[in-house]
């Protein structure tokens, strides 16, 4: 199946108010939303159109970042990440009282499946789900509890000050100078029906462990912190893979929620 798309305290990896520690960049999130759209069933697509009032998954994928300064939604700040300290499992670390990304994704799925939400709340829950599935696939949103999800890992990106979290959120993606649709089109032959089925059969917790397993690769950079072409060359395929997996899995969740 050839599809023209790309992929898109101890228990706190970073400060909730840190604007750098918040997301895949806009292009990454929109890419993931675009991928998911291509894989929706007709029924699910109709529901998405209804719930989002005609907006696409790509359009709403950044909503959760855009409302971060709104006091009414600040309770969602801890939902963008989780922390699994090295040598521990998620179960051993425990879910914080305020929730985290794994807890929040499961919550959104349960509420959307219930069919008991108001129109407004259904739209909010779907927007949150779209965003958080993307975030969970960015490795540094599964922090190790030592450097605020890579935000304290100060580096230079082609000579400009940055940090490791920002490099993975947006620097590498933005450096390609592609729109989210162009980024999707650049790897249009990676998916097969078997791959889609395999990726959609996994659990939210497994996605977190996948991100955790990538951290040694993420943190493998020169002591001088000067990152550029080589780091991008070595890691951009991983960026693509995680965006693609996020899109495929998001589609699987939405298809399941709105199945007849």
N, C-alpha and C positions, 0 to 999 in steps of 0.2 A: 504494500500500500504506500504509494508515493504521495507525500503531502508537502505542499510548498510552505514550510514553516520551520521555525527553530523551536528550536526551542527558540524563559523571560521567564556589702555582706558577702558570704561564700556563695550564695545562691543567686547573686545578681551579676550578670556579665557586664553591665554598663548602666550609667545613670539614665533614668527614664527621660529626663529633660534634654539630654544631649541630642542636638539636631543631626549630628553626624551618625548617630547610632540607630538608624531607624528603618532601613529598607534596602532592598534592591533599588537602584535608581528608577526613575520614571520609565526609561526605555525598557529596562528589564521587566518591570511589572507589566507594562503594556504588551510586551512580547509574550509573556506567559498567558495573559488574558486572550490574546489573539490566537495562540495555539489552541487553547481550550475551546474557543468558539468553533474552530474547524472540526472538532471532534464531538460536538454535541449531537444528540439525537434530535429529530425534528420536534418531538414533544418537549424536550428540555429547552430547546432554543425558543420555542413559543413561550414557555414560562419565563425564561430569562428576559425576553422582550417585554413581557407583561410586568414583571416585578421591577425592572429597571427603567420602565417608561420609555422604552425604545433605545436606551443607551446600551453600549456594548460592554462586554467584560473588560476589554482593554481600557475603555473610557473610565470605568469605575475602579480600576485596579489601584489607583493612587489615592482614592478617597480617604482611606484610613490615615494617611500621612497628612493630607490637607486639612483635616479637622483636629490635629493634635493640639492646637492652641485654644480650642473651644473647651471651656470648663466642663460643659456637659458631657464631654467624651474623654476626659482625662483619665477616667478609671480604666480605659483601654490601653494606656501606655505600657503596662507590664506584659501585655498580650503579644508584643512584637517579638519576643525571644524566650528562650529558656536557658538554664544552665545545667550542664552535666559535668561536674568536676572530673578531672582525669582519674581513672581507676574506680569510678563509681557508675552505677546505672541510674537511669532517670528515676526508677522506683526508690532507690536508696537515697537519692538527693531529695526527693519529695516535691510536691507541687506547692508553690508559695500560696499563702492565703489569698492574695490578690489575683491569682491565676497566672498563667503563662501561655505561650503560643500553642502548646499541645492541648492543654485544657480548653483554650478558647476555640480551637478548630473543632474539637469534639462537641463543644457546647453549641456552636453555630450549626453543625450538621444535625444534632438532635432537635434543635428548635425548628429548623427549616423543615425537617421531616414530619414534625408534629402537625403541621397544617393549621396551627392555632394562632399564628402571629397576625397582627394587624398589617395592613398594606405597608405602612411606614416602617414597621419593625422588620418585616420580611426583606425589604430593600436594604436596610442597614445590615442585617445579618448576612445577606448574600455578598454585599460589598466587603464586609469584614472577612468573610471566608476567602474571597478571591485574593485579597491582599496577603492574608496570613499563610495560605498555601505557598505563595511565592516566597515570602520571608523565610519560611522553614527550610527551603531548599538553598538559601544562601548560607554557606557553612558557618559563618561567624554569628549567625543568629542562634546558634547552639553554642553558647560560650562555655569556657572552661573555668570561669570564676576568678581569673587572675588579672585581666586587663580590660575589663568592660567591653567584651566582645571585639577585641582588636582595636578599640579606639585609643587606648594608651600605647599601642605599638606605633610610635611615630616613625614615619618613613618619608622619603621623597619620591614623587612620581614624576619622572622626566624633569627633575630639578625643582619641582614645586612641592611645598610642604603638604603632606597628607597624612593619613594613617591607614593601617591595614584594613580596617573595616570599610573605609571609603573606597579604597582600591577595589575591593570586591563588590561593593554596592554599585559603583558607578564609574570609577576611573578607567578600568579595563574596557567596559562596554562603551563608554563615551568616546574612548580613544579610537574606536573603529569608525566613528562618524557615519553611523547608519541609523535610519529610522527603525522603529520597531518592526515594521512590515519588511523592510529590507533585511534586517537581521534575521527575521524568520525565513525569508526566501533563500538565504545563504546556505542553509542545510536542509534541502527539501527531499532528501532521500534516506533519512535516518530511521524512519519509522516503518515497522511492519505490524500487521495485526497481532502477531505473536508478542512483539515488544510492548505494544499498548496493553494487551491483556496481562502480561507479566507485571508491568509497572503499576497497573490499576489494582492488582491483587494484593498489594502491600498495605501496611497500616501506617497511620500517622506517626506512631512511635518509631517505626522502622525508618521513616524519612528522616527523623531527628538523628537516629544512630548513623545513617548514611552521612549526614552533614558532620557529625562528630568524627567519623572515620577519615574525613578529608582534612581535618585540622593540621596534621603533620605536614601535609603538602602546602597548605595555606601559609604556615609559619616558616617554611623553608625559603629563606631569603638572606641576602648578604648582611653581615654585621653592620656595615655602614648604612644600611637602610635605603640604599639607592636602587629604586626599582624602575623598570622601563621595558624595553623590547623583550629582553630575555624572560623576565618574569611573566609577561603577558603571553609569550610564545609557549611557555611551559604550562600555563594554567588556563588559557582561554577555552580550550576544549572542555575543561571541567565546568566553566561558567556556562557554556552552551548546553552541556549535558543536564545541568541542574535546572536551567530554565525550561528545557524541553520536558524533563520529567515532571516539573511543577505543572506545566500546561496540560500534559496528558492526565495527570492525577486529578487536577482540578476538574477537568471534563468528566472523569469517571465519577467523582463525587456528585457533581450537579446532575449527571444523567441518572444516578441512583436516587437522588432526592426527588426528582421530578419524573420518575418512571410511573407508568400507569399500571 
